[in-house]
């Protein structure tokens, strides 16, 4: 890819900071400008060498940028895009890192107006248990998947530039419609997070919660690990992808009801059959690593 003169990163946390570091490591950018609502995070990102300079607003950062990455919670993307549009040059490209896409596409069309053709919706599927600028690493996206959901109106050269940037970060890029993205991630990401939060919420609401948690071990830890994620971020994702998520909750509830009925009837063979099918599918999944708990 051509070396970019300037990249603006709005939100210099784990994703935005890692994107900046990865582009810098790849030699793909000359100057990185950062914007963040948290002034301390912005100062920290400069001290760590993640950004070259800080801007006071998204419009200021966008004014001379070849590329703008919006890496803020989905609920905040609309106001940020509004500010970006105020300073955006005619040839600049804008992308985002939100976990939902259809709602962001609609918001971008409204806020960017003439600049919408150079907006490329994106979702890097990468993360760490730690968050914030201090967790940013240049190799976060190496081998990770990134989904782009360009619209029919999206300029092909804009999509090509964003794809090239993510590939320079080491990511594997896939393109699909925004609606397909939201349906897929409602099932394999948004639902699991909601379930983890719900299980912990139910356990800690009991009078004997401390005793229960005192005996919790690997199974509970592994199942609920993602409940340690940002409540603000996952609240926004759940509400932004509400329709698809509600469908997945209903599907899951129906499957749990099947398991409940088998337990209630004492149907060992039926229960074992479904568990065996699930185990085999889990082991065959390329993204799953077998451990002693799998044996």
C-alpha positions in Angstrom: 0.0 0.0 0.0 1.1 3.6 -0.5 2.5 5.3 2.6 -0.1 7.6 4.1 0.9 11.1 5.1 -1.5 11.4 8.0 -3.9 9.0 9.9 -6.3 10.3 12.5 -7.3 7.9 15.3 -10.4 9.0 17.3 -10.3 6.9 20.4 -6.8 5.8 21.4 -7.7 2.8 23.5 -6.9 -0.8 22.8 -8.2 -0.9 19.2 -7.3 2.6 18.1 -3.9 2.5 19.8 -3.0 -1.0 18.4 -4.1 0.1 14.9 -1.8 3.1 15.1 1.1 1.0 16.4 0.6 -1.6 13.7 0.6 0.9 10.9 3.7 2.6 12.3 5.5 -0.8 12.6 4.5 -1.5 9.0 5.9 1.8 7.8 2.5 2.6 6.3 2.1 6.1 7.8 4.2 9.2 8.4 2.1 11.0 11.0 -0.6 9.8 13.4 -2.9 12.3 15.1 -4.9 11.2 18.1 -8.2 12.4 19.6 -9.8 11.1 22.8 -12.4 12.3 25.3 -10.0 11.2 28.1 -7.2 13.7 28.1 -5.0 11.5 30.3 -5.3 8.7 27.8 -4.4 11.1 25.0 -1.3 12.3 26.9 -0.4 8.7 27.7 -0.6 7.7 24.0 1.7 10.5 23.0 4.2 9.5 25.8 4.1 5.9 24.6 4.8 7.0 21.0 1.4 5.7 19.7 0.5 9.1 18.3 2.7 11.9 17.1 0.4 14.7 18.1 -2.9 15.2 19.8 -5.8 17.2 18.4 -8.5 19.0 20.4 -11.3 17.7 18.3 -12.2 15.0 15.7 -12.8 17.8 13.1 -9.3 19.2 13.7 -7.7 15.7 13.4 -9.6 14.9 10.2 -8.7 18.2 8.5 -5.4 16.9 7.1 -5.9 13.2 7.4 -5.8 10.7 4.5 -7.6 8.2 6.7 -9.7 8.6 9.9 -10.3 5.6 12.1 -13.2 6.0 14.6 -12.5 3.6 17.4 -15.1 4.6 20.1 -18.1 2.8 21.6 -20.9 2.4 19.1 -23.1 4.8 20.9 -20.6 7.6 20.5 -19.9 7.0 16.8 -22.7 9.3 15.5 -21.5 12.4 17.3 -17.9 11.6 16.3 -18.8 11.3 12.6 -20.7 14.6 12.8 -17.5 16.3 14.1 -15.3 14.4 11.6 -17.5 15.7 8.7 -16.9 19.3 9.7 -13.1 19.0 8.9 -13.0 16.1 6.4 -11.1 16.7 3.2 -12.7 15.7 -0.2 -10.3 12.8 -0.7 -10.1 11.5 2.9 -11.4 8.1 3.8 -13.2 7.3 7.1 -13.7 3.9 8.7 -14.8 2.6 12.1 -14.2 -0.3 14.4 -17.7 -0.8 15.8 -19.1 -4.2 16.6 -22.4 -3.5 14.9 -22.7 -2.3 11.3 -26.2 -1.6 10.0 -26.9 1.1 12.6 -23.5 2.7 11.9 -24.0 2.7 8.2 -27.3 4.5 8.6 -25.7 7.0 11.0 -22.8 7.6 8.7 -25.1 8.3 5.7 -26.8 11.0 7.8 -23.7 12.6 9.3 -21.2 12.4 6.5 -23.5 13.2 3.7 -21.3 13.8 0.6 -18.5 12.1 2.4 -20.5 8.9 2.8 -19.1 7.4 -0.4 -15.7 7.4 1.3 -16.9 5.7 4.5 -15.9 2.1 4.9 -17.6 0.3 7.8 -15.3 -2.1 9.6 -15.1 -4.4 12.5 -11.7 -5.8 13.7 -12.4 -9.1 15.5 -9.6 -8.8 18.1 -9.3 -7.9 21.7 -7.6 -8.6 25.0 -8.9 -8.9 28.5 -7.1 -5.6 29.3 -8.4 -2.4 27.8 -7.2 1.2 27.4 -4.2 2.7 25.7 -1.7 0.9 27.9 -3.0 -2.4 26.6 -2.3 -1.4 22.9 0.2 -3.6 21.1 1.4 -3.6 17.5 0.6 -7.2 16.8 -3.0 -7.3 18.1 -4.4 -7.8 14.6 -1.8 -10.2 13.3 -3.8 -13.2 12.0 -7.1 -11.7 13.3 -10.1 -11.3 11.1 -11.5 -7.9 10.1 -14.9 -7.6 8.5 -15.6 -4.7 6.1 -19.2 -4.0 5.1 -19.0 -1.4 2.2 -22.3 -0.2 0.7 -23.1 0.0 -3.0 -22.4 3.7 -2.8 -18.9 3.1 -1.3 -16.1 4.2 -3.5 -14.0 1.1 -4.5 -10.8 3.0 -3.9 -11.9 3.8 -0.3 -12.5 0.1 0.4 -9.2 -0.8 -1.2 -7.4 1.7 1.1 -9.0 0.4 4.3 -8.4 -3.2 3.3 -4.7 -2.4 2.6 -4.3 -0.7 6.0 -5.8 -3.7 7.9 -3.7 -6.1 5.8 -0.6 -4.0 6.7 -1.6 -4.6 10.3 -1.4 -8.4 9.6 -5.2 -8.9 9.5 -7.3 -11.2 7.3 -10.0 -9.1 5.7 -13.5 -10.3 4.7 -16.3 -8.3 3.1 -20.0 -8.9 3.6 -23.3 -6.9 3.8 -23.9 -5.0 7.1 -27.1 -7.0 7.8 -25.2 -10.3 7.4 -22.5 -9.1 9.8 -25.0 -8.1 12.5 -26.8 -11.5 12.2 -23.6 -13.5 12.5 -22.2 -11.5 15.4 -25.5 -11.5 17.3 -25.1 -15.3 17.5 -21.3 -15.8 18.1 -20.4 -12.7 20.0 -23.2 -10.6 21.3 -25.3 -13.5 22.7 -22.4 -15.1 24.5 -21.5 -11.9 26.2 -25.1 -11.3 27.3 -25.3 -14.9 28.7 -22.0 -14.4 30.6 -23.3 -11.2 32.2 -26.7 -12.8 32.9 -25.1 -15.9 34.7 -22.9 -13.8 36.9 -25.8 -11.4 37.6 -28.0 -14.3 38.7 -25.4 -15.9 40.9 -24.4 -12.7 42.7 -28.1 -11.8 43.3 -28.5 -14.9 45.6 -28.1 -14.5 49.4 -25.4 -17.2 49.4 -23.5 -15.7 46.5 -20.2 -15.5 48.4 -20.3 -19.2 49.3 -21.2 -20.2 45.7 -18.4 -18.1 44.2 -16.0 -19.6 46.8 -16.5 -23.0 45.2 -16.5 -21.8 41.6 -13.6 -23.2 39.5 -12.5 -23.5 35.9 -15.9 -24.1 34.3 -17.4 -21.0 35.8 -14.3 -19.0 35.2 -14.1 -19.9 31.5 -17.8 -19.4 30.9 -17.9 -16.0 32.5 -14.5 -14.6 31.5 -16.1 -12.2 29.1 -18.4 -10.8 31.8 -15.4 -8.9 32.9 -15.7 -6.8 29.7 -16.8 -3.2 29.5 -20.5 -2.9 30.5 -20.8 0.4 28.7 -19.5 -1.1 25.5 -21.7 -4.2 25.6 -24.8 -2.3 26.7 -24.4 -0.2 23.5 -23.8 -3.2 21.3 -26.8 -5.1 22.7 -29.1 -2.1 22.0 -27.7 -1.3 18.6 -28.2 -4.8 17.4 -31.4 -5.4 19.3 -33.5 -7.2 16.7 -30.9 -9.7 15.7 -29.9 -10.3 19.4 -33.5 -10.8 20.5 -33.8 -13.5 17.8 -30.7 -15.2 19.1 -31.9 -15.0 22.7 -35.2 -16.7 21.7 -33.3 -19.4 19.8 -31.0 -20.1 22.7 -34.0 -20.1 25.1 -35.7 -22.8 23.0 -32.6 -24.9 23.0 -32.2 -24.6 26.8 -35.8 -25.7 27.1 -34.9 -28.9 25.2 -32.1 -29.6 27.5 -34.3 -28.9 30.5 -37.0 -31.3 29.3 -34.4 -34.0 28.9 -33.1 -33.5 32.4 -36.7 -33.4 33.8 -37.5 -36.7 32.1 -34.2 -38.3 33.2 -33.4 -39.0 29.5 -29.8 -39.8 29.7 -29.3 -41.1 26.1 -31.0 -38.0 24.7 -28.9 -35.7 26.9 -25.7 -37.5 26.0 -26.6 -37.3 22.3 -26.9 -33.6 22.3 -23.9 -33.1 24.4 -21.8 -35.3 22.1 -23.0 -33.4 19.1 -22.0 -30.2 20.8 -18.6 -31.5 21.9 -17.8 -32.8 18.5 -18.7 -29.5 16.8 -16.7 -27.6 19.4 -13.6 -29.8 18.8 -14.0 -29.5 15.0 -14.1 -25.7 15.2 -10.8 -24.3 13.9 -10.9 -21.5 16.4 -11.1 -23.8 19.4 -8.1 -25.0 21.2 -8.4 -28.3 23.0 -7.3 -28.4 26.6 -7.4 -30.9 29.4 -11.0 -29.8 30.1 -11.9 -31.0 26.6 -10.8 -34.5 27.3 
